[in-house]
Amino acid sequence: MVVRRSPFAIAMPAPNLLPPEKVPAPRGNFAVGVLALQGSFWEHEVMLRKIGVAVREVRRPADLDGLAGLIIPGGESTTIGKLAVDFGLLEPLRTFGRTHAIWGTCAGAIFLSKDARREQPLLGLMEITVERNAFGRQVASFEVDIPVPALKTVAPDDERPFHAVFIRAPLIETVTPPAEVLARLEDGRIVAARQGHLLATAFHPELTADTRFHRYFLHLAGWGTDR
Ligand code: GLN
């Protein structure tokens, strides 16, 4: 059974929904996927539709065909990993990620990493190691504004910091080249990283109304360069 709404939807405000007449029509053949096994995939879909990008839910290897990129949502990384194994997705996702953009948010970032210091299925695509639940329990979830200079790529005139929502979040402990740090908390701890077309954030941009991170991911996926 597929649950359409993520558990976060209960606790968090829903992302701003545009009225249907204001949602831009998808452009060209460009489409991205959202891994829809568990977690906040619906919220990512809403953001992508708001930007005007065609989006497909991915549950089977064939669902990856023709996609320019994939978002792996937050949720529970052990569950997402186990379901990916059950659905025969582990190797297809690794193959996809070698040549296509993938963005992991929170549990998705853990799934992208090469080490989470626990026995659980990981894609191992990014040269990052993570510490799960680094900020403590669910009640220790928090929100904070952080500077993310890389977002200037897609929003050159926007000086705002990014409002980052952390829900039982991991920390990115180590970032090894070719991976690079994209954002840190004020105390220096790493919360976002990039490795070529791969992106990892410990927080949840899909739970805000700010589309800059989604547009940054779409830029990594080639959005706009073909037109
Ligand atoms: N605590 C979860 C994990 O370790 C991640 C939480 C989230 O995705 N918001 O998988």
Residues whose N, C-alpha, C, O or C-beta is under 5 A from the ligand:
A	BS01	LIG	G74 G75 E76 S77 T78 T105 C106 A107 R132 N133 I167 R168
